[in-house]
Amino acid sequence: MTNKSVIELVPGRKHFFYYPTNVAIVGVSASKVNFMPCAWNTGLSYDPFLYGVSIGIERATRGFIDEKKEFSVNFVDFHQHHLIRSLGRSSGLEINKVKHFDVKYTHGEILDCPILECAYLSYECSLHSRVVLGDHVLYVGEAKLMHVNNDIRDETIVDTSKTAPLLYLGVDHYLTTDPSSLKNLKDLPFHYTSSKK
C-alpha cells in the first residue's frame, strides 16, 4: 500500500509538485529592453528548431513580444539565482529592469533581441506562433541562432562539472544538479525500431 493523498485540482490554486524545472530568461527589445524568468519553457521541434515559452497574460513581456515578434531565450548558472528572483519579482511596466539590476547584455547577431552576457546558452528567436492557454500565452519561437559558452560544452550536452544549471523548485526555491549523479545509458539497446531505411 502506498502513502498517497488525492488532492482536488481547484482552478487558480497553484501547486509545484511537478517541479523542478530549468529556468529560462526571456529577453525582448521593444519600447525598452526587458528580461523575465520563465519556468514553463521547452523545446518543441528539431526541424525547424522551435522553442516554447509560456508567459502570464498580465506580464509586460507578453506585450513586448506581441509588439516586437522577436525574443531571446537565455539559460544561466545556479549562481545567478539572485538575478532570476529580482527579474521575476519586478515588472517591466513599473521599472527599467536592465538599469535597476545592472543587467549586462549584448545585441543579437541577426535578430533585434538582447542576449544576456552571463548566460551559458542563448537562442535568438523569431516569433513562429502564439496560442492563449488559460491564463498564459505560449509563444513558439523559431531559433535562428544559438550562442553557447564553449567552456560548458560536452559534445551536444551541458557539462555539469563546469556549470550548474539553475532549477526552480517553486515558491522562490532554487537548486541545481549533482554532477556525480550523471548516468550515461547511451550504450543500452533501443527498444523500438526506426522507420527510416
C-alpha positions in Angstrom: 0.0 0.0 0.0 1.3 3.5 -0.9 1.1 6.6 1.2 -0.5 9.0 -1.3 -3.1 11.8 -1.0 -5.7 12.5 -3.6 -5.9 16.3 -4.0 -8.7 18.1 -5.9 -7.3 20.5 -8.5 -9.0 23.8 -7.8 -8.9 26.3 -10.6 -6.4 29.0 -9.9 -4.7 27.3 -6.9 -1.0 26.8 -7.6 1.0 23.7 -6.8 4.6 22.8 -7.7 5.0 19.1 -7.2 5.9 18.6 -10.9 9.0 20.9 -10.4 12.0 21.3 -10.5 12.4 22.7 -14.0 15.1 24.6 -15.8 14.6 28.3 -15.8 14.9 30.4 -18.9 15.2 34.1 -19.1 13.2 35.6 -21.9 14.7 38.8 -23.3 12.9 41.3 -25.6 13.9 44.7 -27.0 10.7 46.6 -27.8 9.9 50.0 -26.3 12.7 49.1 -23.9 14.9 46.1 -23.2 13.3 43.7 -20.7 14.1 40.3 -19.2 11.8 37.9 -17.5 12.4 34.5 -16.0 10.2 31.7 -17.4 9.9 28.3 -15.6 7.5 27.0 -18.2 9.7 26.6 -21.3 10.5 23.7 -23.6 11.9 22.5 -26.9 9.1 21.7 -29.4 10.7 20.7 -32.7 14.2 19.9 -34.1 13.3 20.9 -37.7 12.6 23.7 -37.7 14.1 24.3 -34.3 11.1 25.6 -32.3 11.3 26.6 -28.6 8.3 27.5 -26.5 8.0 29.9 -23.5 4.7 30.2 -21.6 4.1 33.7 -20.3 1.4 35.0 -18.0 -1.2 37.2 -19.7 -0.6 40.0 -17.2 3.2 40.1 -17.7 4.8 43.1 -19.5 6.9 40.6 -21.6 3.8 39.3 -23.3 3.0 42.7 -24.7 6.6 43.4 -25.7 6.8 40.1 -27.6 3.5 40.8 -29.3 4.9 44.2 -30.4 8.4 43.0 -31.4 7.9 39.5 -32.8 11.4 38.6 -31.7 12.9 37.5 -28.4 15.8 35.7 -26.8 15.8 32.6 -24.6 18.7 32.6 -22.1 20.0 30.0 -19.6 22.2 30.9 -16.6 24.2 29.2 -14.0 22.8 28.5 -10.5 25.0 31.3 -9.1 22.7 33.7 -10.9 19.7 32.8 -8.7 19.6 36.3 -7.3 19.2 37.8 -10.8 16.4 35.3 -11.6 14.5 36.3 -8.4 15.0 40.0 -9.0 13.8 39.9 -12.6 10.8 37.7 -11.7 9.6 39.7 -8.7 9.5 43.0 -10.6 7.6 44.3 -13.5 9.0 45.8 -16.7 5.9 48.1 -16.7 7.0 49.7 -13.4 10.8 49.8 -13.6 13.6 49.5 -16.1 15.0 46.2 -15.0 18.2 46.5 -17.0 19.2 49.7 -15.2 17.8 48.8 -11.9 19.5 45.4 -11.6 22.6 46.4 -13.7 21.9 43.6 -16.3 24.7 43.2 -18.8 23.6 42.2 -22.3 24.7 42.3 -25.9 22.6 42.5 -29.1 21.6 39.6 -31.2 23.7 38.8 -34.2 20.8 38.5 -36.7 17.7 39.5 -34.7 17.0 42.6 -32.6 16.9 40.8 -29.3 19.0 41.2 -26.1 21.4 38.3 -25.2 22.4 38.0 -21.5 26.2 38.2 -21.1 26.0 35.9 -18.1 24.1 33.2 -20.0 25.8 29.9 -20.9 23.3 29.4 -23.6 21.0 31.8 -25.6 18.7 31.4 -28.6 17.8 34.2 -30.9 14.1 33.5 -31.8 11.6 35.0 -34.3 8.0 34.5 -33.3 6.7 31.4 -35.1 3.2 31.3 -33.5 1.3 32.0 -30.3 -1.6 30.4 -28.5 -3.6 31.5 -25.5 -3.8 28.7 -23.0 -5.9 29.7 -19.9 -4.0 32.5 -18.0 -0.8 32.1 -20.1 0.3 32.6 -23.7 2.5 30.0 -25.3 5.0 31.8 -27.5 6.7 29.5 -30.0 10.0 30.9 -31.2 11.9 29.7 -34.2 15.5 29.7 -33.1 17.6 31.3 -35.8 21.0 31.4 -33.9 22.5 29.8 -30.8 25.1 31.4 -28.5 26.8 28.7 -26.3 29.7 29.1 -23.9 32.4 26.8 -25.2 33.6 26.1 -21.7 30.5 24.2 -20.7 30.1 22.0 -23.9 30.4 18.3 -23.7 29.6 17.4 -27.4 25.9 18.3 -27.6 25.1 18.3 -23.8 25.8 20.6 -21.0 28.9 19.6 -19.0 27.5 19.8 -15.4 31.0 19.6 -14.0 31.7 23.0 -15.5 28.3 24.8 -14.9 25.4 24.2 -12.6 22.0 24.7 -14.4 19.6 26.7 -12.4 16.5 24.8 -11.5 13.3 26.3 -10.0 11.5 24.3 -7.3 8.6 26.7 -6.8 7.7 29.4 -4.3 11.2 31.1 -4.6 13.2 27.9 -4.0 16.1 27.1 -6.3 18.5 24.2 -6.6 20.9 22.7 -9.1 22.2 19.3 -10.4 24.7 17.0 -8.7 27.2 16.1 -11.4 28.1 12.9 -9.6 24.6 11.6 -10.2 25.1 11.5 -14.0 24.3 8.2 -15.7 25.2 7.6 -19.3 22.9 4.9 -20.8 23.9 5.6 -24.4 25.2 2.1 -24.9 22.0 0.3 -23.9 19.9 -1.0 -26.8 16.9 0.9 -28.1 13.5 -0.9 -27.7 12.0 0.4 -30.8 12.9 0.2 -34.5 13.4 3.2 -36.7 11.0 3.6 -39.6 13.9 5.2 -41.6 15.6 2.9 -44.1 
